[in-house]
Amino acid sequence: MGLTAEGVSLKLGRKSILQDLRLQVHGGQMLALLGPNGAGKSTLLRVLAGSLEPQEGSVCLDGEHLVSLEPRALAMRRAVLPQQLPVAYGFSCLDVVMMGRSPHRGGASAGPVDRGYALDALNTLGMASFAQRRVETLSGGEHQRIHLARTLCQLSSPPAGCTPLLLLDEPTSALDLAGQHRVLALARELTQRGLAVVAVLHDLNLAARYADRVLLLNRGRVACAVGSPEQVLRPELLETIYGLALERHELAGRSIFTPRVSP
């Protein structure tokens, strides 16, 4: 089934952050959340993660309300890569990645199976050689990839019949050009394994290239019905929301957006 949000609204103080949002993401799909700064993208992601409860509406994973799930049960089914990543001083990269197995262990000590999942996640991210590196010695991009490996490790053995959910908040922010494409290509690969992926992105071209579906936010509202990048990323709509005139070009069957140059 996957993730469903119905009529989600949220106020912080007197300010309305999200207003009557609806979306659905099935296993095998990647949804990109786009919009200008302050549109509510990261707040919506926190609601979809179950870490922030809306005043109105509901969020369900495989038909179960997030608020009804115990934290450990939820953690075995969904993982989150936040914008702000903690630095676990004194821990090796392997230690940090193995933290993703904590919900599955139920308080027991980590064993060979947990270590195997962690090593597989590091290998998937091309970080196997970093296993014994101390986390505080990493660059910003390396640090982000280690925590992405942690989320993969967390979702490596979800309960039977459940749709694993991966939530990514600006996963390309600390990465160079090659790293950005590597991470989003991996996200697409994960959908082929049955995961549902939701990613907050700023780059329209990356969203057009890798996302199956797009939700464009503007001041806490869906600016256009959720749909394919071709349906949602229309230059006239983007100009209204971002205040920047854009042109869409087709290159090798894909849309590329560039600022319109005045004559």
HUDALIN-V767081 format. One record per residue. PHI is phi as a letter, one per 30 degrees, with the letter a starting at -180 (NA if undefined). PSI is psi in whole degrees, 0 to 359 (* if undefined). Layout:
BEGIN
{{PHI & PSI} {PHI & PSI}}
END
This chain:
BEGIN
{{NA & 291} {j & 205} {c & 135} {b & 132} {b & 132} {b & 120} {h & 37} {d & 124} {b & 144} {b & 133} {c & 141} {c & 108} {i & 232} {c & 356} {d & 128} {d & 120} {c & 315} {b & 141} {b & 109} {h & 52} {d & 140} {b & 135} {a & 162} {b & 134} {b & 119} {d & 161} {e & 138} {j & 5} {b & 152} {b & 123} {c & 128} {c & 131} {c & 118} {b & 159} {l & 164} {d & 169} {e & 136} {i & 7} {d & 342} {j & 13} {d & 309} {d & 325} {d & 316} {d & 320} {d & 321} {d & 323} {d & 317} {d & 335} {d & 344} {i & 7} {c & 351} {b & 124} {c & 127} {d & 155} {d & 330} {b & 153} {i & 183} {b & 155} {b & 127} {b & 146} {c & 116} {h & 39} {i & 356} {c & 132} {d & 133} {e & 323} {d & 343} {c & 350} {d & 136} {d & 147} {e & 319} {d & 318} {d & 321} {d & 319} {d & 336} {d & 350} {c & 339} {b & 144} {b & 150} {b & 132} {c & 103} {d & 172} {d & 312} {c & 117} {c & 127} {d & 145} {c & 114} {d & 83} {e & 136} {i & 356} {c & 149} {d & 164} {e & 320} {d & 320} {e & 315} {d & 316} {d & 322} {d & 342} {d & 336} {d & 342} {d & 355} {e & 314} {d & 332} {d & 337} {d & 336} {i & 36} {j & 348} {d & 159} {d & 152} {d & 142} {b & 188} {e & 325} {d & 316} {d & 317} {d & 321} {d & 317} {d & 319} {d & 316} {d & 323} {d & 319} {d & 318} {d & 318} {d & 321} {d & 324} {d & 4} {i & 29} {c & 19} {e & 324} {d & 352} {c & 1} {e & 318} {c & 3} {d & 143} {d & 138} {d & 324} {d & 352} {c & 359} {d & 155} {d & 170} {e & 317} {d & 319} {d & 321} {d & 317} {d & 320} {d & 326} {d & 318} {d & 331} {d & 321} {d & 323} {d & 318} {d & 323} {d & 319} {d & 322} {d & 325} {c & 13} {d & 341} {b & 70} {d & 159} {e & 147} {e & 138} {i & 1} {c & 150} {c & 112} {d & 137} {b & 125} {c & 123} {c & 124} {b & 120} {c & 103} {h & 61} {d & 348} {c & 4} {d & 327} {c & 11} {c & 150} {d & 179} {e & 313} {d & 320} {d & 323} {e & 312} {d & 325} {d & 316} {d & 316} {d & 330} {d & 322} {d & 318} {e & 318} {d & 320} {d & 322} {d & 326} {d & 329} {d & 342} {c & 3} {j & 359} {d & 151} {c & 129} {b & 132} {b & 126} {b & 129} {d & 124} {b & 155} {c & 335} {d & 112} {d & 324} {d & 322} {d & 319} {d & 316} {d & 329} {d & 321} {c & 335} {d & 143} {d & 322} {b & 157} {b & 138} {c & 118} {c & 118} {c & 145} {b & 112} {h & 44} {i & 2} {c & 156} {d & 118} {d & 340} {a & 150} {e & 141} {d & 131} {a & 194} {d & 160} {e & 322} {d & 324} {d & 322} {c & 318} {d & 74} {c & 131} {e & 320} {d & 324} {d & 316} {d & 322} {d & 320} {d & 319} {d & 317} {c & 346} {i & 28} {b & 127} {d & 126} {b & 153} {c & 143} {c & 129} {c & 154} {c & 126} {b & 117} {h & 40} {i & 9} {b & 150} {d & 137} {b & 131} {c & 134} {b & 151} {d & 141} {d & 130} {c & 124} {d & 142} {d & *}}
END
